[in-house]
């Protein structure tokens, strides 16, 4: 039963000057032939809105021509060129969940932030829906950087990213590809290529098991082509089995309850496209992680089932000469994987602020104390 459960889950303007600047920026970006997205106007997040930040919707385009939707958060009343952070994750979530919470909290600390939906997901464009790709999803982070470094409200030399869960591995991959990313945080990270090709805890790491999986995925491709409609893999169960492993119980308690449920979230509903694992089997993430010269911080819960991903990712990193503290591993005592999705008393936001303060080289008087 446990193996089946694991397999299913794996598949599974403001009117001030800054608002005017954002509107002008949006107009220029829209000249890149972006699709028109249907963006929700009401506040539909899984967390309450803060009165310390300004919030508005923005869109931008990635290198593959897919239009991405994002929520922008800015400290209230600021007009200066701000340090900025792009945030995404968890894998299979939407920007109204953990990424938005992170974005709002970091905006309260003086950063301009965007939480975005990946390609094919949430309010973002891309067809077929609910697809994933190690290449395109890495590009989504780099496209967010395109948007930020050309935004008149942002200091282009002070831009970083945060990836949560599976987007932690993608954040590290993006940092290896794009030196404009001056600082990266991977929070409660997964290496999605590793877990897809090797199974949890590398228990399915064999040629035979991978080839069996490839055969199943290829057969599904044939069926999808015949039907003309990609099959969804299925998300979390509607009723949690009594013998569910602890980590599945943690996911359920976030995605399927009032705490974290969202109608556009893949993990809260029908899951990803069933053939999504195909590229993750063959294209390993983080193969150049050792070449990242800019700062990286990996944060994981002590009791997280995913801790081994963070430990091993940290081992791949190389301390940049002359910068003794630009690669950091922080372990949060007693925390499990999903605690770092939304538990504000556990997520080390003050440490995040300190990390970005140092490595984006901003002055302390630019920050808002919380």
N, C-alpha and C positions, 0 to 999 in steps of 0.2 A: 504493500500500500504506500509506504513512504517514498519508494522510488518513483511510483506513478505520480504522486503529489509533486515531487521535485521536478519531474519532467514537464508537468502541466504548468507549473509556475515559471520554469525557465523559458517556455514558449510565450508563456503568458505576457483746454490749455489754460494751463494757468494763464492769466492775463498779464503777468509781469514780463519783463524783458527776457527772462529765461524761457518762458512759455513761447514768446514770439520766436526766439532763436530755434526752439525745438520745431515749431511749425514750419519755419523756412527750411530746416534740415530735412523734415519729412517730405516737403515739396520736391527738393532736389533728389532725394532717394527715389521718390515715385517716378521720376523721369527715367529710371532704369526698368521701365515696363513691368512693374510689379503687378501681381494679381490683386484684385480687390477682395479683401477678407471681410467676413461678417463677424465683427468683434462685439462682444458683450459689453454693454454700457454700464450695467449695474455692478456693484461690488459682489462678486460671487466666490470669494476666497474661503479657504477652510480656517482662516484666522481673522481676528478683528482688525479693522483699519486703524492705524495710528494717526493721532492728530499732530504728530511731529513731522510728518512728511507730506509731500505733494505726490499725487499719483496720476498717471495718464497712460493711455495705450499708444504704442508705437509699432511700426512695421519696418522691416528691412529685407533685403534680398541676398541669398547666398550665391556662390559661384556657379551653382547648377540651375539658377533661375527660379528657385523656390522661394516664395515669400513667407517670411517668418513673422509671427506675432509675439509681442512682448509687453509686459507691464513695466513701466519706468517709475522708479521711486527716487525722489530728491529731497534733501533736507529742506524744510520750509524756510522760505525767505532768502535763499542763497542765489547769487548771480555770478559768482566767480567761477573760473575754470576748475572744476572739481576732479578729484581722483575718481575713477569709475571701475565698476565690477560687473561682469556678465555672469549670470548664474543659471544653471540648468540641473534637472534631476529631481527625484530619482528616476531611474530607467523605467519607463512605462507610466510615469506620473505626468502631470501638467503643471503649468506655472502658477496655478491657483493653490497648489499644495506646498510642499516643503520649500521649493525654490523661491516662491513669493515671500514666504515667511523670512527666509534668509535675506532676501533683497530688502525688505522693509526694515529689518533689524540693522543691516549695514548702512542703510540710508539714514537712520536715526543717529548713526555714528559719524556722519559727515561725508558719505560717499554717494555719488550718483550711481544707481544700480538699475540693471534690467534683468528680469526673470523671463526667459523665453520658452516657447513651445518648440520642440524639435520639428524638423521636416516630417510631414505625413501625420502629424499628431496635434491634438487639441485644436486651437484656433489657427494654427499655421497651415500653409498650403502643402501641396504635394499629393500626387496620386500614383499608385493606389494608396489608400489610407492604411494607417497602422503598420507601416513598414519601418524597418530599421536598417542601418548600414554603418559599418565602422568608418568608412570614408566620408559619406555624406554627413553623418552626425558629428564627426570631428570638424568638418567644414562649417557646420552650424555654429560652433564656438568661434571659429575664425571670422565668419560673417558678422557675428555680434561684435567682434573687435573692429571690423570695418566700420560698422555703424558708430561705435563709441569714439574712435580716434578721429572721425570726421565731424563729430557733434560739437558745435560751438560752445556748449556748456562744459565740455570735458577737456582736461589737460591730456593730450595724446601720449605724453610720456609717463602717465600715471594710470595705467590700465591693467587690471588683473581679472582672474576668473575663479569661480567656485563651481566644482562639480560634485554632485551628491550621488551616492550609491554607484550605479553603473556609469553615471556621468562623471564620477571621479576618475575612473580609468580613461575616459574620453578627454577629460581636462588635461591629464598628464600627456596624452597623445597630442593634443592641440598645442600644449606648451613646447613640446619637442619640435613641432612643425613651424611655430609662429613666434619669433623673438619679440614681437610687439607686446606679447603677454609678459609683463614684468614680474608678476607674482601669481602663483597658482595654489589653491587649496583643494585637496581631494578629501571629502568628508564621508566617512563610513563607506569607503569605496569598494566597488566590485571591479574585477577585470572580466568584462563580458566575453571576450574571446576565450579566455582560459576556462571559465565555468561552462561555456557552451561546448567547447571541444573536449574538455577533460571531465566534466561533471563536478559536483560539489566535492571538495577536498581531494580532487584529482582521482576520484574512485573509478571513473570510466576512461582513464587515460590509456587507451589502446587503439591500435590501427583497426582491429576488428570491430570495436564498438563504434568508432567514428564512421567507418564504412557502412555499418548497419544503419546508422542515423542518416547518412547521406542518401542511402537507398530509399529510406522512408520519405525524406524531404523531396527527392526527385519524383517519387510517385505522386506526392501531393502537388507538385508543380504541374504534372500532367493533368490531374483532376481539376486544378484551378484554371488551366487553359481551356479545358473542355467546357467547364461551367461558365467561364467568363467572370467569375466572382471569387476573389481570393478568400480562402477559409480562415477564420480566426482560430487561434490555438486554444482559446479559453483562458480565463483569468483565474482568480482565486475562487475556491468553492463557495457557494451560497451558504452552506452549512459546514462549519468546521468539524472535521472528523475527530472523534475522541482520541485517536492515537496520533494526531498531527504532531510533528516535531515542533520544538519550541520556536524556531525561527519562522515557521509557517504561521504559527499562532500570533507572533509579533506582527507579521505582514497583515494578517486578517484584522487584527485589532486597530491597525491604522487605516488600511484601504477600504474595509467593508463596514466601518462604523462611522458615527457622526464625527469622530475625531479627525478623520482624513478623507472620507469619501467625497468624490467629485464626479459628476455625471460624464465629464469628458476624459476622465482618467482611464487608461487602458487597464491598469492593475485593479481598479475598482470595478471593472466591468468585463468585457469579452476578451481582453488580452490582445496581443499583437498578431499580425499576419502569421499564419502557421509556417510559412517558408522563410520567415525572417532570420532564423539561425544560419542559413546557407553561407553567407560571407564570413560570419564570425568563426566558422570552423576552419577557414583557410587563411584569414588575414589577422595575425596576432597583433594586438595593441601593444603600445609601450615598448616596441623593439628598439627605439632610439631614446628611451628615457634617460639613459646615462649621458646623453649629449646635451641635456637641458642646462644652460648656464644661469638662467634666472632662478628666482627663489621658488621653492616648492615646499608646501606643508601638508603632511598627511595626518588626518585625525581619525581615530577609531575608538570604538568602545571596547573596554577590557573583556566584556562578555559577549561581544558580537561574534556570530558564527562566521562572519566575513573577515575577521581580523587577519587571517593569513594572507589575504589579498594585499592589505595595507603593509604588513610586515615585509612581504616579498617585493612590493613596489618600492618601498623605501631602500631596500638593498640594491636596487637597480640605479638609484640616483647617485650622482657624483658631486661631492662638495666642490664648488667653484673656488679655484685658488684665490686667496686673499679675502674670501667671504665665508668664514668658518661656520656661520649660523644660517646659511641660505638654503639648507635642506633640513627639514624638521619632521620628526615623528612624534605625535602627541597621543598618548593613550589615556582615555577618560575612565577613571576607576568606576567599576560597577555598571557601566553603560552597555546596553545591547545595541544591535544594529539600528533599529527604528527609533531608539531614544534620540538619535542625532537627526531625525527628520523634523521634530517639532517641539521637543522638550526644552524650552528656553532656559530653564535652570540647569540644564546639562550641557547643551551646545555651548562651546567656549567662545562666544561672540567677542568678549573683551580681548581674548588671545588673537582672534581673527583681526580685530582692529589694530592691535599692536603689530602683527605680522605685516599687514598692508601698509601701516604707517612707516615702518622701517624700510620695506622693500620697494615701495612706491615713492620713497623719499619725500613725503609730504611733511610739513611742519606741524607741530602739535597744536598751534593756535588755529589751524584750519579745521580742526575736528570739533564735533559737538559731543560733549560729555553725556553719557547716559547714566 
